[in-house]
Amino acid sequence: MFVGVSDLSAPALLAGDPAAWHVLWISRIPRTISVILAGAAVSVAGLIMQLMAKSKFADPSMVGTVESASLGILVVTVLFPAASLFLKMGVASVFAMAGTALFLLILRRMPLRNTLIVPLVGIMLGGVIAAVTTFFAYRFDLLQTLNSWMVGDFSGVLQGRYELLYIVGALTVVGFVCADRFTVIGLGQEFTTNLGLNYNRIMMLGLVIVSLISAVVVVSVGAIPFLGLIVPNLVSMYFGDNVRRAIPWVAVFGAGFVLVCDIIGRTIRYPFEIPVGIIVSAVGSLIFLYMLLGRRKTNGH
């Protein structure tokens, strides 16, 4: 909270400097809370997405969920320019849910002989949706606005402009409460049905959680790619695949990872700032390549 262009220090706060306290309450505390909530929620959404897709390489930013949410925001921006954040969030959630459902439907109809098929299908689907979104954003002169949604950036977070993120905090808690059910659906539909659980209902719950988290984060701070992919995989290496045990660690590691990346973005070119989405993308892509190469060696390819 003491990193940034505005002069803020512990001695100034202890001395009762009104300007320092103003910066702390209006900017630094909201930004820190936003980073923690977004990092934790997106990471947990990635874990749930991996269980739903039955693949360690699934992530909302790689299966068309984030791109669909951006398309929804574009639609509501074009049709209702004065729409509130809640309306944008609602429309983006519906589009994100539709995009995620389409991805899962495609997976059901494809023979998954190789685990790499899942991210490839997701990247292609996301690319198609992103191309459609970019085309219409260009036609309506909204390309700059679209770019702000697709790159996570906390520099614009102020008091009164981040409170929607409390919704994703609540959704993260719901994901923890339903952790055992998500563990079961990760074992397949037949296994879930044999245990007396409603497979489709649990899948719909996971779909709603992932879509709402993606939509709220995109509306509030923009997309944070690779986060929901790498954090659950790193946590599973150390704590196994027990979802109830893993979710708190996924949330903590996700929040800490985004917090570190945000600090790096604020200091690497001080006093200028690099969006946290770019830092996370750079680090996350390297970790993703490492996981892919490690999986290929394990499979003997």
Number of C-alpha atoms within 10 A of each C-alpha: 14 11 15 16 12 14 11 20 15 10 10 14 15 10 9 11 13 11 13 19 17 13 16 19 13 14 18 23 16 20 24 16 18 27 27 21 24 30 26 29 34 33 32 34 32 29 33 30 30 23 23 22 23 17 18 21 28 29 31 34 24 25 29 29 32 36 33 30 36 31 26 23 27 26 19 19 17 15 9 12 10 10 13 12 15 12 15 22 25 19 21 31 28 18 24 30 27 18 25 29 19 16 20 18 12 14 17 11 8 11 8 12 7 8 16 16 16 25 17 15 19 25 17 14 23 24 16 14 21 18 14 14 22 19 14 16 20 13 10 11 11 16 16 10 12 19 15 16 23 22 19 23 24 22 17 12 22 18 14 9 15 20 14 17 23 16 15 24 20 15 20 25 15 14 25 20 13 16 18 14 20 26 18 19 25 20 13 15 15 10 14 20 14 9 10 8 15 14 19 13 10 18 22 14 15 24 22 18 25 31 28 24 29 33 32 27 28 26 24 23 26 26 30 30 25 26 30 30 28 26 27 29 22 15 18 19 9 9 14 12 17 12 27 17 15 20 27 16 20 30 28 18 20 27 25 16 19 23 21 15 21 26 17 18 21 20 16 11 10 13 10 12 19 20 21 28 25 18 20 22 19 13 14 20 16 13 18 17 11 12 17 15 13 12 14 13 10 9 9 7 7
